[in-house]
Every structure is written in structure tokens, then in C-alpha cells.
Amino acid sequence: MSDYGLLFQLRIEHEFFAGCASLPFYGELAPSSQHAAKQAGLLFKPLADGLMVLADRAQNALLITEALSLQWWFCSRDAGFFSYTAIPGLAERDTPHFRYTLGESEPGEVRLQAANDTAPAGTASLRARPASLAWLVDIEISAAAIAAFIDHQAAPLLIVPFLSQRRRWKYLFTAPYVNAQSRIQDSRQDNQFDYLGTETLANGKSAQAFISREPLKMQQRSDYHFQLYQENKLLIDPLPVATPLSQCRLKIEKTSEVVSEIIVN
């Protein structure tokens, strides 16, 4: 008779998708881990934000298992993963690699951190897949962790966290009623914008440029609510927000930075 229970759960948290019901990511158990998982009788249940790993306490194969090593590739269904994802400590386009060892006594919730070293050999073949930008998760399950599971101890929740990219936002207004006396106001927070002057767009049109003083985070459902005013008159409410792939390089005197660009006609 089977006695399946939760061994552990992997949850993906991404600041860009805060408030969204599901995430565009999916996990694939690496071929090198499939035999061991099958021998131990493990089951995997996909979730909207990760996966659950289930094991049968009554199965002899699990009882004699000394330790398990499981490895997953997680892929994104969209090709812009790194355009909205910030991974501190890793070079751009490096494969994020998360590792953790389950022991006998685990806290209820563990937030994993991407390792500073590079991912193991074999990452290139996966990263070459069309429209798939991936990261790697390695979970070592010790014999003590298996014994604790059989003893009906609470299963840990392992969280794989990602932050959003933060860049300054640059608005370009082509309407003739926008000028140096116009201003952008944030109705929810205290984000400030400065007037940059007049710029010429690629199509030859003139545009009035404004730049945020501080970097702003990218989100699919933005927390920002920006409005355009002329003195006390509300002109545009709300202003469109930045999208991950709309970027340009801003040069001011001797400095240069990548900013998010929003053109408002």
C-alpha cells in the first residue's frame, strides 16, 4: 500500500511577475538524475510557480536509499528572461546555478542563492535551445533527510528567488503641447523626473525628453502610476510604463548608461 507524501517543494519567486497567478517557467529533470529518481520511486508534480517532489514512505527502494542527487533545468517560455531579470554577482548571460543540501532538520522555508561559480559542463547545449534561457537547480538529499521524511517531519519549501532589472526610465513626448514646463508626477510613490531637453527621433520628429532620477524596477504589472502635468492641468493619466526590451543608451557629458525608453505620441 502506497504512502506518498511531500518530500520538498521548489517555488520560483520573480519580482517581475509579482501578483501574477502563474509564471512562464517550467522544470525538466536532468537525464543524469532520472534513473536515481525512478529507483527511489519519486513523483514530480508541476505547479504554476515551481514543482513538488513526492515520495512513498512505504517503498523499500526509498528505505534503502542512502542519498539522492537531483538536478533540474528550468526554462523560460519567453526569450527575454535576462532583459527583465537581475542576478547579482553573475556576469550577463551566465547560467544561474542554485544548490542546496537537505539535511535532517530543515527550517520550514529556505531561500536559495545563485552560486558564484559557473554552472557545470553541459549547460551550453540547453542554453542553445531556441527561446529558452535556463537556470540550474541542484538538490542533494542526505540519508538523514530521507529518514526525517519517513518519520513524517514537515517538508521544507525551497524558494528560488529572482529580482527585476532596475534602470532609469526615459520618456520622449512628441505632442506639441509638451514642453520644458511640463512635469511627470508619481501618484503612488515619490519618484522624481528631470527634464532633459529636446531630442530628434529616428523618424525625424522632435520629442521632449524626461529622465527618472533613480533606477525603477521592471514589472509585468507595474506598481508605478505616472501622470503628465502642465502646471496644475492633467494631460495624460496614466503614462505607459517601460517594457523590458525597449532600451537605449543615454550619454550625458562623459557618462553613459542603459535606460528604458518610452515614446509617447
C-alpha positions in Angstrom: 0.0 0.0 0.0 1.4 3.4 -1.0 2.0 6.2 1.5 3.0 9.2 -0.7 3.9 12.4 1.0 5.7 15.7 0.2 9.5 15.4 0.3 10.1 19.0 -0.6 8.7 21.8 -2.7 10.5 24.1 -5.1 8.9 27.5 -5.6 10.1 30.2 -8.1 9.6 33.8 -7.0 10.3 36.5 -9.5 9.9 40.2 -8.7 8.9 41.0 -12.3 5.9 38.7 -12.1 4.7 39.9 -8.6 1.0 39.4 -8.3 0.7 37.1 -11.3 -1.2 33.8 -11.0 1.4 31.8 -13.0 4.9 32.1 -14.2 6.3 31.3 -17.7 8.8 28.8 -16.4 9.0 25.0 -16.4 11.4 22.5 -15.0 12.9 19.4 -16.6 14.7 16.7 -14.5 18.2 16.3 -15.9 18.9 12.9 -17.7 21.6 12.2 -15.1 19.0 12.3 -12.3 16.2 10.3 -13.9 17.5 6.8 -13.1 18.0 7.6 -9.4 14.6 9.3 -9.1 12.9 6.3 -10.7 14.8 3.9 -8.4 13.6 5.8 -5.3 10.0 5.9 -6.6 9.8 9.7 -6.7 7.0 11.6 -8.3 7.1 15.1 -9.6 4.0 17.4 -9.7 4.4 20.6 -11.7 2.9 23.8 -10.1 2.2 27.2 -11.5 5.2 28.5 -9.6 7.5 25.5 -9.4 7.1 21.8 -8.5 6.5 19.3 -5.8 8.6 16.2 -5.1 6.6 13.3 -3.7 8.0 10.1 -2.2 6.4 6.9 -1.0 7.3 6.2 2.7 6.2 2.5 2.2 8.5 1.8 -0.7 11.5 -0.4 0.1 13.6 1.4 -2.6 13.4 4.7 -0.6 14.1 3.0 2.7 17.5 1.7 1.4 18.4 4.9 -0.4 21.5 6.4 1.3 21.3 9.8 -0.5 19.9 11.3 -3.7 21.2 13.9 -6.0 18.6 15.6 -8.2 19.2 18.2 -10.9 16.7 20.3 -12.8 16.9 22.7 -15.7 14.4 25.4 -15.6 13.5 27.1 -18.8 11.6 30.3 -19.7 8.9 30.3 -22.4 9.9 33.7 -23.5 13.2 34.8 -24.9 13.5 38.0 -22.8 14.4 36.4 -19.4 17.7 38.4 -18.9 16.1 41.6 -20.2 14.0 41.8 -17.0 16.0 39.7 -14.6 18.8 40.9 -12.3 21.2 38.3 -10.9 23.7 40.0 -8.6 27.2 38.6 -8.8 26.8 36.9 -12.1 28.0 38.2 -15.5 25.4 38.9 -18.1 24.2 35.7 -19.8 25.9 33.4 -17.2 23.7 30.4 -16.3 22.4 30.9 -12.7 23.2 27.8 -10.6 21.3 27.2 -7.3 22.5 24.4 -5.0 21.2 23.1 -1.6 21.6 20.0 0.6 18.6 18.8 2.5 19.6 17.6 6.0 17.8 16.0 9.0 16.4 19.2 10.4 15.2 21.9 8.0 13.6 25.2 8.5 10.2 25.5 7.0 11.4 27.9 4.3 14.8 28.3 2.6 15.7 31.0 0.1 18.4 29.7 -2.2 21.2 31.9 -3.6 22.8 31.6 -7.0 26.3 30.2 -6.7 29.3 32.4 -7.7 30.9 29.6 -9.7 29.8 28.8 -13.2 27.3 26.0 -13.9 28.7 22.5 -14.7 29.6 21.3 -18.1 26.7 20.6 -20.4 25.0 23.9 -19.9 25.7 25.2 -23.4 23.5 22.6 -25.1 20.5 23.6 -23.1 21.1 27.3 -23.4 21.3 26.9 -27.2 17.6 25.9 -27.4 15.5 28.4 -29.2 13.7 30.9 -27.0 14.9 29.1 -23.8 17.0 30.9 -21.2 17.6 28.5 -18.4 19.0 28.1 -14.9 20.1 25.1 -13.0 18.9 23.7 -9.6 20.9 21.0 -7.7 19.3 19.5 -4.7 21.3 16.9 -2.6 19.1 14.8 -0.3 21.0 13.3 2.5 20.2 10.0 4.2 19.2 12.0 7.3 16.7 14.0 5.3 15.2 10.8 3.9 14.9 9.4 7.4 13.3 12.6 8.6 10.8 12.3 5.8 9.9 8.7 6.7 9.4 10.0 10.2 6.7 12.3 8.9 8.6 15.5 9.7 7.4 18.7 7.9 8.6 19.1 4.3 10.7 22.1 3.5 9.9 24.8 1.0 12.9 25.8 -1.2 12.5 29.2 -2.9 14.4 30.2 -6.0 14.2 34.0 -6.0 14.9 36.4 -8.8 14.9 40.2 -8.8 13.8 42.5 -11.5 16.1 44.7 -13.6 16.3 48.3 -12.5 17.1 51.1 -14.9 16.3 54.7 -15.2 13.2 55.5 -17.3 13.4 58.0 -20.2 10.1 59.4 -21.6 10.0 61.0 -25.0 6.9 63.1 -25.8 6.2 64.1 -29.4 3.0 66.0 -28.8 3.4 69.8 -29.3 1.7 70.7 -26.0 4.6 69.1 -24.0 7.4 71.5 -23.2 10.0 72.3 -20.5 7.3 73.4 -18.1 5.6 70.0 -18.2 6.3 67.6 -15.4 5.9 63.9 -14.6 4.3 63.1 -11.3 4.1 59.7 -9.5 0.6 59.4 -7.8 1.7 56.4 -5.7 5.3 57.0 -4.7 7.8 59.8 -4.6 9.7 59.1 -7.8 11.1 62.2 -9.5 11.8 63.0 -13.1 14.0 65.7 -14.6 13.6 67.5 -18.0 16.4 66.6 -20.4 15.6 68.8 -23.4 14.6 68.3 -27.0 15.7 65.2 -28.9 15.3 64.2 -32.5 13.8 60.7 -33.1 14.8 58.3 -35.8 11.8 59.3 -37.9 12.8 63.0 -37.7 10.2 64.1 -35.2 11.2 66.2 -32.2 10.5 65.0 -28.7 10.7 66.4 -25.2 12.7 64.1 -23.0 12.4 63.4 -19.3 14.5 61.0 -17.2 13.9 59.5 -13.8 16.3 60.4 -11.1 16.6 56.9 -9.8 16.5 53.4 -11.4 13.0 52.0 -11.5 12.1 48.3 -11.4 10.6 46.4 -14.3 7.3 44.6 -13.6 4.7 42.9 -15.8 2.1 44.5 -13.5 3.7 47.8 -12.6 3.4 49.4 -9.2 4.0 52.8 -10.8 1.3 55.3 -11.8 2.9 58.2 -13.6 1.0 61.2 -14.8 1.9 64.1 -17.1 1.0 67.6 -15.9 1.3 71.1 -17.3 1.3 73.3 -14.2 -1.9 72.0 -12.5 -3.5 70.6 -15.6 -3.5 66.9 -16.0 -2.5 66.0 -19.6 -2.0 62.2 -19.6 -3.2 59.7 -17.0 -1.7 57.2 -16.7 1.5 57.3 -18.7 2.6 54.0 -20.3 5.3 52.0 -18.3 8.6 50.7 -19.6 8.8 47.3 -21.2 11.9 45.0 -20.9 13.2 45.2 -24.4 12.7 48.9 -25.0 16.2 50.1 -24.2 18.6 52.8 -25.3 22.0 54.2 -24.3 21.9 57.6 -22.6 25.1 59.7 -22.8 25.4 62.8 -20.6 28.8 64.5 -20.8 31.3 61.8 -20.0 28.9 59.2 -18.6 26.9 56.5 -20.4 24.2 54.2 -19.2 21.5 51.9 -20.5 18.0 53.2 -19.8 14.4 52.2 -20.5 12.9 54.3 -23.3 9.2 55.1 -23.6 7.9 57.1 -26.6 4.6 58.8 -26.1 2.9 60.2 -29.3 
